[in-house]
Amino acid sequence: MAYDNTNSGIIKRNDKKREGKKDPDYNGSIDVEGVEYWVAAWINEGRPGSKLEGQKYFSVKLTKKDDQPAAAPAAAPKPAAKPAPTGFPDMDDDIPF
């Protein structure tokens, strides 16, 4: 019997987080009821006066993998180039000389 990954996933520290950007602190993927999602998580601390004052917590965002921007479509092939003119347009008649 194959391992069932349904309703499970993994997140790891984001090694590509850029300083000063809003990149997630952690990222990964998860399967929910057979649908694959990307996971992004940020470590936050509760603000003074809030229910979570002084406590650290994760803020999490899930994005369906199907909803990711598609790769740029392949460029359409260019039409074949027209042959270069010979420079002798008067040579197109049927007279052999």
Buried (B, 14 or more C-beta within 10 A) or exposed (E): EEEEEEEEBEBEEBEEEEEEEEEBBBBBBBBEEEEEBBBBBBEEEEEEEEEEEEEEEEEEEBEEEEEEEEEEEEEEEEEEEEEEEEEEEEEEEEEEE
